[in-house]
Amino acid sequence: MQVLEQQDLLELIYHKYGYDFINYAKPSLYRRIDKFIADNQLESINNFHRLLMYHPEIFQLFLKDVTVNVTELFRDPLYYKYLREIIIPRLASYPIINIWHAGCSTGEEVFSLCILLKEAGLLKRARIYATDINANNLEKAKQGIIPLRTMKDYTMNYLQSGGTEDFSEYYTAKYDMAIINESIRSSIIFSQHNLVSDHPFNEFQLIMCRNVMIYFNRVLQERVLNLLHDSLAPLGYLGIGLKETLAFSEVQPKFETISKNLKLYKRIA
Ligand SMILES: C[S@@+](CC[C@H](N)C(=O)[O-])C[C@H]1O[C@@H](n2cnc3c(N)ncnc32)[C@H](O)[C@@H]1O
């Protein structure tokens, strides 16, 4: 019997289901494939390959598991402090503020921004799109539910981001869950979008695509950076993850660096 490799599996997924994981960073992706096979007792990559050919529901399970979904409210508080003090006041001049969170996971990032906008009196003027490849993440995000045990750390993050309100006013505690208030979430449009294969769908004054490209190889990072550039309005702002970079990218000359440490950029061309 032919011994299949992870690469063959990625080719099958691409041709059968149209999801292109071929240019994801390999070590992390391969670890997740192996873990999926072990967790679901699929025994071997050959067996997984065979199941994928005939059982689309296995692919849906895999899709739920394959992405790294780690996120936080006010992750990297100094980044949000900068948004609060420098970027958001600049957005105030637009009658409608279009914002895109690309790779929003379970919503913590977009809820954080909505809190900043609310405190700046701009939430009602904002149209906020939050997208992810993983439908399971989006379902959780739509419900606005966060484990209650994490809220102590998130309150610290909020305070470090310069927040001065009573953070507990932004959610309701229920059993072991915190539910972010509907008034914070109601301006968000959640939808599925694949950064690898889908196209620009609007023009934005601010795009946040944080801790997503870190899982892609250089080819894919370049493709996504071009997509993000094309989706920004002239003078629009882009925020990427602290471990990500525009350096070495062909789009770099089209951006002015606003904060080198916090990875915030402005489209200038
Ligand atoms: C580590 S989380 C980052 C969440 C959030 N941006 C943050 O920084 O806290 C990465 C997210 O990227 C999403 N993702 C991975 N590949 C994607 C793709 N091709 N298109 C859109 N989202 C993708 C994953 O599903 C996951 O929710």
The ligand as an SDF file (V2000), in Angstrom:
LIG
                    3D

 27 29  0  0  0  0  0  0  0  0999 V2000
   -4.6850   32.6950   16.7350 C   0  0  0  0  0  0  0  0  0  0  0  0
   -6.2560   33.1790   16.1310 S   0  0  0  0  0  0  0  0  0  0  0  0
   -6.1210   34.9410   16.2200 C   0  0  0  0  0  0  0  0  0  0  0  0
   -7.3770   35.5950   16.7220 C   0  0  0  0  0  0  0  0  0  0  0  0
   -7.3290   37.1080   16.8910 C   0  0  0  0  0  0  0  0  0  0  0  0
   -7.0660   37.7800   15.6450 N   0  0  0  0  0  0  0  0  0  0  0  0
   -6.3000   37.5130   17.9310 C   0  0  0  0  0  0  0  0  0  0  0  0
   -5.2370   37.9810   17.5580 O   0  0  0  0  0  0  0  0  0  0  0  0
   -6.5600   37.3530   19.1150 O   0  0  0  0  0  0  0  0  0  0  0  0
   -6.0970   32.8410   14.3810 C   0  0  0  0  0  0  0  0  0  0  0  0
   -7.4180   32.8260   13.6460 C   0  0  0  0  0  0  0  0  0  0  0  0
   -7.1650   32.8560   12.2360 O   0  0  0  0  0  0  0  0  0  0  0  0
   -8.1380   32.0620   11.6040 C   0  0  0  0  0  0  0  0  0  0  0  0
   -7.6760   31.6590   10.2650 N   0  0  0  0  0  0  0  0  0  0  0  0
   -6.7540   30.7180    9.9400 C   0  0  0  0  0  0  0  0  0  0  0  0
   -6.6450   30.6110    8.6060 N   0  0  0  0  0  0  0  0  0  0  0  0
   -7.4990   31.5210    8.0650 C   0  0  0  0  0  0  0  0  0  0  0  0
   -7.8440   31.8740    6.7310 C   0  0  0  0  0  0  0  0  0  0  0  0
   -7.2740   31.2740    5.6850 N   0  0  0  0  0  0  0  0  0  0  0  0
   -8.7850   32.8410    6.5580 N   0  0  0  0  0  0  0  0  0  0  0  0
   -9.3810   33.4440    7.6080 C   0  0  0  0  0  0  0  0  0  0  0  0
   -9.1050   33.1450    8.8970 N   0  0  0  0  0  0  0  0  0  0  0  0
   -8.1670   32.1920    9.1290 C   0  0  0  0  0  0  0  0  0  0  0  0
   -8.3140   30.8880   12.5450 C   0  0  0  0  0  0  0  0  0  0  0  0
   -9.5270   30.1860   12.3240 O   0  0  0  0  0  0  0  0  0  0  0  0
   -8.2400   31.5810   13.9160 C   0  0  0  0  0  0  0  0  0  0  0  0
   -9.5170   31.9360   14.3650 O   0  0  0  0  0  0  0  0  0  0  0  0
  1  2  1  0
  2  3  1  0
  2 10  1  0
  3  4  1  0
  4  5  1  0
  5  6  1  0
  5  7  1  0
  7  8  2  0
  7  9  1  0
 10 11  1  0
 11 12  1  0
 11 26  1  0
 12 13  1  0
 13 14  1  0
 13 24  1  0
 14 15  1  0
 14 23  1  0
 15 16  2  0
 16 17  1  0
 17 18  1  0
 17 23  2  0
 18 19  1  0
 18 20  2  0
 20 21  1  0
 21 22  2  0
 22 23  1  0
 24 25  1  0
 24 26  1  0
 26 27  1  0
M  CHG  2   2   1   9  -1
M  END
$$$$
